[in-house]
């Protein structure tokens, strides 16, 4: 191919198809279902970090590991 053809090929804008599509409009939500009744609501319970079970606690970091992290910066 000659350079003129290559340049013309890259200069033309080719139509493309977007990879994502957005839905138009928002689906209607039944108003009676959207308001929770007082009997259905419950209080959210929170846990402090000292109350976590052992398998969910953070692993203890060794001094050598701390030094390796600090050296990488």
ABEGO torsion letter per residue (X at the ends): XBAAAAAAAAABBBBBBBABBBBBEBBBBBAAAABBBAAABBBBBBBBAAABBAAABBBBBBAAAAAAAAAAX
